[in-house]
Amino acid sequence: MDLLTNEFFTGLLAIILIDLVLAGDNALLIGIVAKNLPRHQQKMTIVIGAITAVVVRILFTLVAVRLLEIDGLLLVGGVLLLYIAYKILLADQQVNIKPSKNTFLGAIGTILLADLLMGIDNIIAVAGVADGNSLLIMIGLAISIPIVIWGSTLVIKLLEKFPIILFVGTGILAYTAAKMIAHDAYMAHFFPTESSIHKFQAIVVLVVLFVSITMKSILMIKSEKAVHK
């Protein structure tokens, strides 16, 4: 993937969309943690917490890119990414972590721990889209810094106003997952041509969206019935 090519910019756009969809919980948690601090420390906590979290995520993503070069791990990563895409549309992507201390360092530590646990999805997704391009990873994740810093309100408002972003982001995750699975050394003989890979990707995207939306509808119906009891 060369610099300044259509493939590069397509990959960058995909990473930004993934960050937008997956950064909501992280941004929200940063806001919650910072809210427990004295007002004069809140802004600094948000900035340092977000930047530190993104830097750590970049380092972890670069490691993930190298690991995905090992036979079999693309398949594992792809399956994990499919599960992540499914979870996103079910709005079930939650990690319950409460700040242990209402101190500046305690807040930063909590944000860092939360990002490591909640950022696994982002790391796998970005590593898959970047296809080994370290520059693309760093640029894409660097763009996620303002998303995380101001995202506690912005991301939620965008997703509420334009729900299509969630579906597009989920579709990108499913598409990337299918690409990772098809390109794994153990699966390559099932997909001898580019055409067979593209068909597999299209089927996977449709299945993930269909199953996720169906399950979400079922859960909503059950929830409404429980409320009326």
C-alpha positions as MATLAB code, in Angstrom:
seq = 'MDLLTNEFFTGLLAIILIDLVLAGDNALLIGIVAKNLPRHQQKMTIVIGAITAVVVRILFTLVAVRLLEIDGLLLVGGVLLLYIAYKILLADQQVNIKPSKNTFLGAIGTILLADLLMGIDNIIAVAGVADGNSLLIMIGLAISIPIVIWGSTLVIKLLEKFPIILFVGTGILAYTAAKMIAHDAYMAHFFPTESSIHKFQAIVVLVVLFVSITMKSILMIKSEKAVHK';
ca = [
       0.000    0.000    0.000;
       1.953    3.020   -1.298;
       1.622    6.543    0.075;
      -0.804    8.959   -1.650;
      -2.659    6.244   -3.580;
      -6.394    5.534   -3.693;
      -5.786    2.382   -1.646;
      -3.940    4.401    1.018;
      -6.696    7.020    1.348;
      -9.408    4.347    1.325;
      -7.608    2.574    4.169;
      -7.195    5.857    6.058;
     -10.901    6.666    5.708;
     -11.793    3.178    6.931;
      -9.559    3.596   10.005;
     -11.110    6.990   10.812;
     -14.619    5.507   10.561;
     -13.579    2.581   12.763;
     -12.117    4.996   15.323;
     -15.319    7.043   15.216;
     -17.497    4.000   15.857;
     -15.267    2.339   18.472;
     -14.015    5.410   20.370;
     -17.355    6.275   21.976;
     -16.977    4.127   25.094;
     -13.373    5.224   25.631;
     -14.234    8.901   25.295;
     -17.226    8.521   27.580;
     -15.162    6.791   30.263;
     -12.499    9.522   30.127;
     -15.219   12.112   30.711;
     -16.678   10.159   33.638;
     -13.273    9.687   35.302;
     -12.305   13.343   34.830;
     -15.625   14.479   36.274;
     -14.636   13.021   39.672;
     -11.584   15.296   39.878;
     -11.298   18.942   40.955;
     -12.317   21.277   38.133;
      -8.760   22.605   37.589;
      -7.506   19.051   36.886;
     -10.304   17.904   34.603;
      -9.089   19.355   31.301;
      -5.494   18.203   31.872;
      -6.707   14.703   32.755;
      -8.765   14.476   29.572;
      -5.876   15.639   27.359;
      -3.113   13.561   29.001;
      -5.377   10.533   29.405;
      -6.472   10.595   25.774;
      -3.002   11.194   24.307;
      -1.402    8.527   26.523;
      -4.131    6.062   25.612;
      -3.691    6.699   21.878;
       0.123    6.391   22.066;
      -0.170    3.068   23.896;
      -2.750    1.947   21.343;
      -0.384    2.806   18.470;
       2.391    0.716   20.041;
       0.047   -2.210   20.651;
      -1.300   -1.949   17.098;
       2.197   -2.081   15.597;
       2.813   -5.256   17.599;
      -0.522   -6.661   16.418;
       0.443   -6.016   12.785;
       3.580   -8.152   13.222;
       1.662  -10.891   15.045;
      -0.922  -11.053   12.252;
       1.890  -12.105    9.889;
       2.040  -15.481   11.713;
       0.088  -18.266    9.983;
      -3.273  -18.819   11.638;
      -3.439  -15.511   13.500;
      -5.152  -13.713   10.620;
      -7.897  -16.327   10.894;
      -8.149  -15.880   14.676;
      -8.079  -12.074   14.353;
     -10.728  -12.165   11.634;
     -13.092  -14.308   13.709;
     -12.560  -12.015   16.714;
     -13.301   -8.985   14.546;
     -16.551  -10.584   13.340;
     -17.625  -10.984   16.958;
     -16.701   -7.356   17.649;
     -18.771   -6.177   14.657;
     -21.709   -8.224   15.952;
     -21.370   -6.743   19.447;
     -21.268   -3.162   18.171;
     -24.688   -3.282   16.528;
     -26.103   -4.933   19.637;
     -24.780   -1.983   21.652;
     -23.148   -4.516   23.976;
     -19.623   -3.155   23.893;
     -19.199   -2.263   27.548;
     -16.465   -2.610   30.104;
     -17.401   -1.717   33.644;
     -14.382   -0.111   35.266;
     -14.719    2.341   38.126;
     -11.944    4.721   39.090;
     -10.226    3.488   42.256;
      -8.961    6.910   43.304;
     -10.181   10.437   42.768;
      -6.613   11.626   42.168;
      -4.909   12.875   39.028;
      -2.549    9.861   38.737;
      -5.331    7.481   39.749;
      -7.548    8.881   37.004;
      -4.799    8.568   34.368;
      -4.158    4.978   35.481;
      -7.841    4.130   35.234;
      -8.105    5.636   31.749;
      -5.013    3.715   30.616;
      -6.295    0.400   31.970;
      -9.725    0.943   30.470;
      -8.264    1.799   27.075;
      -6.122   -1.340   27.040;
      -9.169   -3.499   27.788;
     -11.641   -1.627   25.608;
      -9.161   -0.886   22.802;
      -8.576   -4.512   21.781;
     -11.343   -4.200   19.187;
      -9.805   -1.024   17.757;
      -6.343   -2.608   17.602;
      -7.501   -5.721   15.721;
      -9.654   -3.671   13.331;
      -6.992   -1.079   12.489;
      -4.269   -3.719   12.107;
      -6.477   -5.594    9.655;
      -7.357   -2.535    7.571;
      -3.784   -1.186    7.490;
      -2.497   -4.450    6.028;
       1.006   -3.937    7.455;
       1.356   -0.220    6.628;
       2.823    1.296    9.828;
       2.517    4.881    8.524;
      -1.180    4.405    7.787;
      -1.716    3.037   11.301;
       0.039    5.971   12.986;
      -1.732    8.623   10.880;
      -5.115    7.004   11.372;
      -4.734    6.574   15.123;
      -3.252   10.064   15.522;
      -6.454   11.413   14.005;
      -8.334    9.521   16.713;
      -6.817   11.754   19.446;
      -9.343   14.603   19.001;
     -12.107   12.016   18.568;
     -11.288   10.563   21.980;
     -10.704   13.947   23.671;
     -13.932   15.565   22.516;
     -15.769   12.379   21.636;
     -17.679   11.925   24.884;
     -20.388   14.164   23.453;
     -19.514   14.466   19.753;
     -19.450   10.737   18.909;
     -22.711   10.082   20.726;
     -24.422   13.035   19.000;
     -23.145   11.928   15.574;
     -24.304    8.344   16.070;
     -27.706    9.533   17.317;
     -28.143   11.971   14.434;
     -26.670    9.711   11.741;
     -27.248    6.038   12.737;
     -25.938    5.060    9.303;
     -22.399    5.696   10.630;
     -22.807    2.727   12.972;
     -23.909    0.458   10.124;
     -21.125    1.671    7.825;
     -18.535    1.164   10.557;
     -19.861   -2.308   11.347;
     -19.845   -3.168    7.657;
     -16.209   -2.070    7.382;
     -15.297   -4.257   10.366;
     -17.065   -7.283    8.847;
     -15.467   -6.607    5.443;
     -12.022   -6.362    7.045;
     -12.627   -9.533    9.082;
     -13.552  -11.472    5.935;
     -10.423  -10.161    4.198;
      -8.234  -11.302    7.110;
      -9.818  -14.778    7.149;
      -9.517  -15.222    3.382;
      -5.851  -14.171    3.340;
      -4.782  -16.471    6.173;
      -2.334  -19.176    5.073;
      -4.657  -21.942    6.293;
      -7.647  -20.570    4.373;
      -5.993  -19.441    1.125;
      -6.854  -22.656   -0.776;
     -10.566  -21.947   -0.232;
     -10.199  -18.594   -2.021;
      -8.038  -19.130   -5.129;
      -9.103  -15.899   -6.883;
      -9.750  -12.271   -5.962;
     -13.320  -12.735   -7.167;
     -13.934  -15.528   -4.645;
     -12.540  -13.318   -1.858;
     -14.808  -10.402   -2.813;
     -17.866  -12.684   -2.883;
     -16.935  -14.038    0.554;
     -16.539  -10.493    1.897;
     -19.944   -9.438    0.549;
     -21.632  -12.510    2.064;
     -19.963  -11.973    5.448;
     -21.000   -8.291    5.585;
     -24.628   -9.132    4.750;
     -24.760  -12.015    7.251;
     -23.239   -9.968   10.101;
     -25.589   -7.027    9.498;
     -28.623   -9.318    9.164;
     -27.871  -11.384   12.290;
     -26.957   -8.306   14.365;
     -30.062   -6.342   13.375;
     -32.298   -9.395   13.905;
     -30.868  -10.104   17.364;
     -31.107   -6.426   18.289;
     -34.788   -6.396   17.304;
     -35.453   -9.534   19.377;
     -33.723   -8.047   22.416;
     -35.670   -4.781   22.043;
     -38.969   -6.698   21.918;
     -38.014   -8.696   25.032;
     -36.994   -5.493   26.800;
     -40.311   -3.798   25.971;
     -42.249   -6.832   27.214;
     -40.278   -6.819   30.466;
     -41.069   -3.122   31.006;
     -44.809   -3.671   30.529;
     -44.947   -6.581   32.996;
];
